[in-house]
């Protein structure tokens, strides 16, 4: 059994009792501790932790980050979670569960800046960092032992301490031999945790866990498996791959691999962006299409700007609506060619909105670009799209003004009278 003190880096011979070098009780022990190199790092209650850092008087209070009136919970601290508050919960339910909570409006610029600092520290450990979101990423530390003169476990423990000292937030780390198990491990010991899943115990560890823990198994797939009498991962592991593929198609191979603790996905620092979207929770439920259209236009402009910054173009658009009773509707449409044009995307999304705005009231509206391609393909596509050549120049001029003076500094007539105040982040996935 290998043992590591997470506070001083000492390797005690005995895992019992405190560290003989520094007295810390935070000892990490595992037979494969210094042989594993795939990690998942997740910042603990990220948005809420930053707000508590910047407002020390909130340290012992429940904190919820999100829109007070109509929004959902973007994040909450661990104190709030003891009351049953969870991310993505409607705010009125969160306040019902924890009425004394401090509600703080999200400050995405601040969170993004801190996220970049964490990412920079990760890149000092290895160039193989695959971001999943603003506050979590996979890391592959294979081959870094000679560079750092330390095992991956030692490097990660030191990284966690550096994040705490420099940024006054905490992280949790999962260490294993593949991405699937590393991500599971990072949830086992939160907050400020470090958990390890090795090859020897992987299948036994997974056997009695629910199938929903598997990568890509959502609610619909869980129901389908349950109809076949499969609710635990061990039940899947007892079936051979051919049987699972015959029953469930392409996903059957993935189910077979994951159920046996296998995952051949590499940590990819160039992970492909699949979609870029923007959405807003409305101050009041809205059923009037004439009110929804200018809001949709402003959101489309935001998506277009993000596509340009990312050097991407969208080959399709997805309209997202949430009804007053919290049902989510998504409607998609392919475009004739990949584009970065807000006008092109809006013209595709507007008929989708017209069909859904049939008198129902909506509390959220959003739009996303999918089937992303390099921006060069948008230029070629515009030659055949009928878009006016001057349109791109106008867009660039408007973008330049907004970059300097803010999103609401200048507005096209189509979006006049709307002001977008988001209660959560736009998504780049």
Secondary structure as a PSIPRED ss2 file (coil, helix, strand):
# PSIPRED VFORMAT (PSIPRED V4.0)

   1 X C   1.000  0.000  0.000
   2 X E   0.000  0.000  1.000
   3 X E   0.000  0.000  1.000
   4 X E   0.000  0.000  1.000
   5 X E   0.000  0.000  1.000
   6 X C   1.000  0.000  0.000
   7 X C   1.000  0.000  0.000
   8 X C   1.000  0.000  0.000
   9 X C   1.000  0.000  0.000
  10 X C   1.000  0.000  0.000
  11 X C   1.000  0.000  0.000
  12 X C   1.000  0.000  0.000
  13 X C   1.000  0.000  0.000
  14 X C   1.000  0.000  0.000
  15 X C   1.000  0.000  0.000
  16 X C   1.000  0.000  0.000
  17 X C   1.000  0.000  0.000
  18 X C   1.000  0.000  0.000
  19 X C   1.000  0.000  0.000
  20 X C   1.000  0.000  0.000
  21 X C   1.000  0.000  0.000
  22 X C   1.000  0.000  0.000
  23 X C   1.000  0.000  0.000
  24 X C   1.000  0.000  0.000
  25 X C   1.000  0.000  0.000
  26 X C   1.000  0.000  0.000
  27 X E   0.000  0.000  1.000
  28 X E   0.000  0.000  1.000
  29 X E   0.000  0.000  1.000
  30 X E   0.000  0.000  1.000
  31 X C   1.000  0.000  0.000
  32 X C   1.000  0.000  0.000
  33 X C   1.000  0.000  0.000
  34 X C   1.000  0.000  0.000
  35 X C   1.000  0.000  0.000
  36 X C   1.000  0.000  0.000
  37 X C   1.000  0.000  0.000
  38 X E   0.000  0.000  1.000
  39 X E   0.000  0.000  1.000
  40 X E   0.000  0.000  1.000
  41 X E   0.000  0.000  1.000
  42 X E   0.000  0.000  1.000
  43 X E   0.000  0.000  1.000
  44 X C   1.000  0.000  0.000
  45 X C   1.000  0.000  0.000
  46 X H   0.000  1.000  0.000
  47 X H   0.000  1.000  0.000
  48 X H   0.000  1.000  0.000
  49 X H   0.000  1.000  0.000
  50 X H   0.000  1.000  0.000
  51 X H   0.000  1.000  0.000
  52 X H   0.000  1.000  0.000
  53 X H   0.000  1.000  0.000
  54 X H   0.000  1.000  0.000
  55 X C   1.000  0.000  0.000
  56 X H   0.000  1.000  0.000
  57 X H   0.000  1.000  0.000
  58 X H   0.000  1.000  0.000
  59 X C   1.000  0.000  0.000
  60 X C   1.000  0.000  0.000
  61 X C   1.000  0.000  0.000
  62 X C   1.000  0.000  0.000
  63 X E   0.000  0.000  1.000
  64 X E   0.000  0.000  1.000
  65 X E   0.000  0.000  1.000
  66 X E   0.000  0.000  1.000
  67 X C   1.000  0.000  0.000
  68 X C   1.000  0.000  0.000
  69 X C   1.000  0.000  0.000
  70 X C   1.000  0.000  0.000
  71 X C   1.000  0.000  0.000
  72 X E   0.000  0.000  1.000
  73 X E   0.000  0.000  1.000
  74 X E   0.000  0.000  1.000
  75 X E   0.000  0.000  1.000
  76 X E   0.000  0.000  1.000
  77 X C   1.000  0.000  0.000
  78 X H   0.000  1.000  0.000
  79 X H   0.000  1.000  0.000
  80 X H   0.000  1.000  0.000
  81 X H   0.000  1.000  0.000
  82 X C   1.000  0.000  0.000
  83 X C   1.000  0.000  0.000
  84 X C   1.000  0.000  0.000
  85 X C   1.000  0.000  0.000
  86 X C   1.000  0.000  0.000
  87 X C   1.000  0.000  0.000
  88 X C   1.000  0.000  0.000
  89 X C   1.000  0.000  0.000
  90 X E   0.000  0.000  1.000
  91 X H   0.000  1.000  0.000
  92 X H   0.000  1.000  0.000
  93 X H   0.000  1.000  0.000
  94 X H   0.000  1.000  0.000
  95 X H   0.000  1.000  0.000
  96 X H   0.000  1.000  0.000
  97 X H   0.000  1.000  0.000
  98 X C   1.000  0.000  0.000
  99 X C   1.000  0.000  0.000
 100 X C   1.000  0.000  0.000
 101 X C   1.000  0.000  0.000
 102 X E   0.000  0.000  1.000
 103 X E   0.000  0.000  1.000
 104 X E   0.000  0.000  1.000
 105 X C   1.000  0.000  0.000
 106 X C   1.000  0.000  0.000
 107 X C   1.000  0.000  0.000
 108 X H   0.000  1.000  0.000
 109 X H   0.000  1.000  0.000
 110 X H   0.000  1.000  0.000
 111 X H   0.000  1.000  0.000
 112 X H   0.000  1.000  0.000
 113 X H   0.000  1.000  0.000
 114 X H   0.000  1.000  0.000
 115 X H   0.000  1.000  0.000
 116 X H   0.000  1.000  0.000
 117 X H   0.000  1.000  0.000
 118 X H   0.000  1.000  0.000
 119 X H   0.000  1.000  0.000
 120 X H   0.000  1.000  0.000
 121 X H   0.000  1.000  0.000
 122 X H   0.000  1.000  0.000
 123 X H   0.000  1.000  0.000
 124 X H   0.000  1.000  0.000
 125 X H   0.000  1.000  0.000
 126 X C   1.000  0.000  0.000
 127 X C   1.000  0.000  0.000
 128 X C   1.000  0.000  0.000
 129 X E   0.000  0.000  1.000
 130 X E   0.000  0.000  1.000
 131 X E   0.000  0.000  1.000
 132 X E   0.000  0.000  1.000
 133 X E   0.000  0.000  1.000
 134 X C   1.000  0.000  0.000
 135 X C   1.000  0.000  0.000
 136 X E   0.000  0.000  1.000
 137 X E   0.000  0.000  1.000
 138 X E   0.000  0.000  1.000
 139 X E   0.000  0.000  1.000
 140 X E   0.000  0.000  1.000
 141 X C   1.000  0.000  0.000
 142 X C   1.000  0.000  0.000
 143 X C   1.000  0.000  0.000
 144 X C   1.000  0.000  0.000
 145 X H   0.000  1.000  0.000
 146 X H   0.000  1.000  0.000
 147 X H   0.000  1.000  0.000
 148 X H   0.000  1.000  0.000
 149 X C   1.000  0.000  0.000
 150 X C   1.000  0.000  0.000
 151 X C   1.000  0.000  0.000
 152 X H   0.000  1.000  0.000
 153 X H   0.000  1.000  0.000
 154 X H   0.000  1.000  0.000
 155 X H   0.000  1.000  0.000
 156 X H   0.000  1.000  0.000
 157 X H   0.000  1.000  0.000
 158 X H   0.000  1.000  0.000
 159 X H   0.000  1.000  0.000
 160 X H   0.000  1.000  0.000
 161 X H   0.000  1.000  0.000
 162 X H   0.000  1.000  0.000
 163 X H   0.000  1.000  0.000
 164 X H   0.000  1.000  0.000
 165 X H   0.000  1.000  0.000
 166 X H   0.000  1.000  0.000
 167 X H   0.000  1.000  0.000
 168 X C   1.000  0.000  0.000
 169 X C   1.000  0.000  0.000
 170 X C   1.000  0.000  0.000
 171 X E   0.000  0.000  1.000
 172 X E   0.000  0.000  1.000
 173 X E   0.000  0.000  1.000
 174 X E   0.000  0.000  1.000
 175 X E   0.000  0.000  1.000
 176 X E   0.000  0.000  1.000
 177 X C   1.000  0.000  0.000
 178 X C   1.000  0.000  0.000
 179 X H   0.000  1.000  0.000
 180 X H   0.000  1.000  0.000
 181 X H   0.000  1.000  0.000
 182 X H   0.000  1.000  0.000
 183 X H   0.000  1.000  0.000
 184 X H   0.000  1.000  0.000
 185 X H   0.000  1.000  0.000
 186 X H   0.000  1.000  0.000
 187 X C   1.000  0.000  0.000
 188 X C   1.000  0.000  0.000
 189 X C   1.000  0.000  0.000
 190 X C   1.000  0.000  0.000
 191 X C   1.000  0.000  0.000
 192 X C   1.000  0.000  0.000
 193 X C   1.000  0.000  0.000
 194 X E   0.000  0.000  1.000
 195 X E   0.000  0.000  1.000
 196 X E   0.000  0.000  1.000
 197 X C   1.000  0.000  0.000
 198 X C   1.000  0.000  0.000
 199 X C   1.000  0.000  0.000
 200 X C   1.000  0.000  0.000
 201 X C   1.000  0.000  0.000
 202 X H   0.000  1.000  0.000
 203 X H   0.000  1.000  0.000
 204 X H   0.000  1.000  0.000
 205 X H   0.000  1.000  0.000
 206 X H   0.000  1.000  0.000
 207 X H   0.000  1.000  0.000
 208 X C   1.000  0.000  0.000
 209 X C   1.000  0.000  0.000
 210 X E   0.000  0.000  1.000
 211 X H   0.000  1.000  0.000
 212 X H   0.000  1.000  0.000
 213 X H   0.000  1.000  0.000
 214 X C   1.000  0.000  0.000
 215 X C   1.000  0.000  0.000
 216 X C   1.000  0.000  0.000
 217 X C   1.000  0.000  0.000
 218 X C   1.000  0.000  0.000
 219 X H   0.000  1.000  0.000
 220 X H   0.000  1.000  0.000
 221 X H   0.000  1.000  0.000
 222 X H   0.000  1.000  0.000
 223 X H   0.000  1.000  0.000
 224 X H   0.000  1.000  0.000
 225 X H   0.000  1.000  0.000
 226 X H   0.000  1.000  0.000
 227 X H   0.000  1.000  0.000
 228 X C   1.000  0.000  0.000
 229 X C   1.000  0.000  0.000
 230 X C   1.000  0.000  0.000
 231 X C   1.000  0.000  0.000
 232 X E   0.000  0.000  1.000
 233 X H   0.000  1.000  0.000
 234 X H   0.000  1.000  0.000
 235 X H   0.000  1.000  0.000
 236 X H   0.000  1.000  0.000
 237 X H   0.000  1.000  0.000
 238 X C   1.000  0.000  0.000
 239 X C   1.000  0.000  0.000
 240 X C   1.000  0.000  0.000
 241 X H   0.000  1.000  0.000
 242 X H   0.000  1.000  0.000
 243 X H   0.000  1.000  0.000
 244 X H   0.000  1.000  0.000
 245 X H   0.000  1.000  0.000
 246 X H   0.000  1.000  0.000
 247 X H   0.000  1.000  0.000
 248 X H   0.000  1.000  0.000
 249 X C   1.000  0.000  0.000
 250 X C   1.000  0.000  0.000
 251 X H   0.000  1.000  0.000
 252 X H   0.000  1.000  0.000
 253 X H   0.000  1.000  0.000
 254 X H   0.000  1.000  0.000
 255 X H   0.000  1.000  0.000
 256 X H   0.000  1.000  0.000
 257 X H   0.000  1.000  0.000
 258 X H   0.000  1.000  0.000
 259 X H   0.000  1.000  0.000
 260 X C   1.000  0.000  0.000
 261 X C   1.000  0.000  0.000
 262 X C   1.000  0.000  0.000
 263 X C   1.000  0.000  0.000
 264 X C   1.000  0.000  0.000
 265 X C   1.000  0.000  0.000
 266 X C   1.000  0.000  0.000
 267 X C   1.000  0.000  0.000
 268 X C   1.000  0.000  0.000
 269 X C   1.000  0.000  0.000
 270 X C   1.000  0.000  0.000
 271 X C   1.000  0.000  0.000
 272 X C   1.000  0.000  0.000
 273 X C   1.000  0.000  0.000
 274 X C   1.000  0.000  0.000
 275 X C   1.000  0.000  0.000
 276 X E   0.000  0.000  1.000
 277 X E   0.000  0.000  1.000
 278 X E   0.000  0.000  1.000
 279 X E   0.000  0.000  1.000
 280 X E   0.000  0.000  1.000
 281 X E   0.000  0.000  1.000
 282 X E   0.000  0.000  1.000
 283 X E   0.000  0.000  1.000
 284 X E   0.000  0.000  1.000
 285 X E   0.000  0.000  1.000
 286 X E   0.000  0.000  1.000
 287 X C   1.000  0.000  0.000
 288 X C   1.000  0.000  0.000
 289 X H   0.000  1.000  0.000
 290 X H   0.000  1.000  0.000
 291 X H   0.000  1.000  0.000
 292 X H   0.000  1.000  0.000
 293 X H   0.000  1.000  0.000
 294 X H   0.000  1.000  0.000
 295 X H   0.000  1.000  0.000
 296 X H   0.000  1.000  0.000
 297 X H   0.000  1.000  0.000
 298 X H   0.000  1.000  0.000
 299 X H   0.000  1.000  0.000
 300 X H   0.000  1.000  0.000
 301 X H   0.000  1.000  0.000
 302 X H   0.000  1.000  0.000
 303 X H   0.000  1.000  0.000
 304 X H   0.000  1.000  0.000
 305 X H   0.000  1.000  0.000
 306 X H   0.000  1.000  0.000
 307 X H   0.000  1.000  0.000
 308 X H   0.000  1.000  0.000
 309 X H   0.000  1.000  0.000
 310 X H   0.000  1.000  0.000
 311 X C   1.000  0.000  0.000
 312 X E   0.000  0.000  1.000
 313 X E   0.000  0.000  1.000
 314 X E   0.000  0.000  1.000
 315 X E   0.000  0.000  1.000
 316 X E   0.000  0.000  1.000
 317 X E   0.000  0.000  1.000
 318 X E   0.000  0.000  1.000
 319 X E   0.000  0.000  1.000
 320 X E   0.000  0.000  1.000
 321 X E   0.000  0.000  1.000
 322 X E   0.000  0.000  1.000
 323 X E   0.000  0.000  1.000
 324 X C   1.000  0.000  0.000
 325 X C   1.000  0.000  0.000
 326 X C   1.000  0.000  0.000
 327 X C   1.000  0.000  0.000
 328 X E   0.000  0.000  1.000
 329 X E   0.000  0.000  1.000
 330 X E   0.000  0.000  1.000
 331 X E   0.000  0.000  1.000
 332 X E   0.000  0.000  1.000
 333 X E   0.000  0.000  1.000
 334 X E   0.000  0.000  1.000
 335 X E   0.000  0.000  1.000
 336 X E   0.000  0.000  1.000
 337 X E   0.000  0.000  1.000
 338 X E   0.000  0.000  1.000
 339 X E   0.000  0.000  1.000
 340 X C   1.000  0.000  0.000
 341 X C   1.000  0.000  0.000
 342 X H   0.000  1.000  0.000
 343 X H   0.000  1.000  0.000
 344 X H   0.000  1.000  0.000
 345 X H   0.000  1.000  0.000
 346 X H   0.000  1.000  0.000
 347 X H   0.000  1.000  0.000
 348 X H   0.000  1.000  0.000
 349 X H   0.000  1.000  0.000
 350 X H   0.000  1.000  0.000
 351 X H   0.000  1.000  0.000
 352 X H   0.000  1.000  0.000
 353 X H   0.000  1.000  0.000
 354 X H   0.000  1.000  0.000
 355 X H   0.000  1.000  0.000
 356 X H   0.000  1.000  0.000
 357 X C   1.000  0.000  0.000
 358 X C   1.000  0.000  0.000
 359 X C   1.000  0.000  0.000
 360 X C   1.000  0.000  0.000
 361 X C   1.000  0.000  0.000
 362 X E   0.000  0.000  1.000
 363 X E   0.000  0.000  1.000
 364 X E   0.000  0.000  1.000
 365 X E   0.000  0.000  1.000
 366 X E   0.000  0.000  1.000
 367 X E   0.000  0.000  1.000
 368 X E   0.000  0.000  1.000
 369 X E   0.000  0.000  1.000
 370 X E   0.000  0.000  1.000
 371 X E   0.000  0.000  1.000
 372 X E   0.000  0.000  1.000
 373 X E   0.000  0.000  1.000
 374 X E   0.000  0.000  1.000
 375 X H   0.000  1.000  0.000
 376 X H   0.000  1.000  0.000
 377 X H   0.000  1.000  0.000
 378 X H   0.000  1.000  0.000
 379 X H   0.000  1.000  0.000
 380 X H   0.000  1.000  0.000
 381 X H   0.000  1.000  0.000
 382 X H   0.000  1.000  0.000
 383 X H   0.000  1.000  0.000
 384 X H   0.000  1.000  0.000
 385 X H   0.000  1.000  0.000
 386 X C   1.000  0.000  0.000
 387 X C   1.000  0.000  0.000
 388 X C   1.000  0.000  0.000
 389 X H   0.000  1.000  0.000
 390 X H   0.000  1.000  0.000
 391 X H   0.000  1.000  0.000
 392 X H   0.000  1.000  0.000
 393 X H   0.000  1.000  0.000
 394 X H   0.000  1.000  0.000
 395 X H   0.000  1.000  0.000
 396 X H   0.000  1.000  0.000
 397 X H   0.000  1.000  0.000
 398 X H   0.000  1.000  0.000
 399 X H   0.000  1.000  0.000
 400 X H   0.000  1.000  0.000
 401 X H   0.000  1.000  0.000
 402 X H   0.000  1.000  0.000
 403 X H   0.000  1.000  0.000
 404 X H   0.000  1.000  0.000
 405 X H   0.000  1.000  0.000
 406 X C   1.000  0.000  0.000
 407 X C   1.000  0.000  0.000
 408 X C   1.000  0.000  0.000
 409 X C   1.000  0.000  0.000
 410 X C   1.000  0.000  0.000
 411 X C   1.000  0.000  0.000
 412 X C   1.000  0.000  0.000
 413 X H   0.000  1.000  0.000
 414 X H   0.000  1.000  0.000
 415 X H   0.000  1.000  0.000
 416 X C   1.000  0.000  0.000
 417 X C   1.000  0.000  0.000
 418 X C   1.000  0.000  0.000
 419 X C   1.000  0.000  0.000
 420 X C   1.000  0.000  0.000
 421 X C   1.000  0.000  0.000
 422 X C   1.000  0.000  0.000
 423 X C   1.000  0.000  0.000
 424 X C   1.000  0.000  0.000
 425 X C   1.000  0.000  0.000
 426 X C   1.000  0.000  0.000
 427 X E   0.000  0.000  1.000
 428 X E   0.000  0.000  1.000
 429 X C   1.000  0.000  0.000
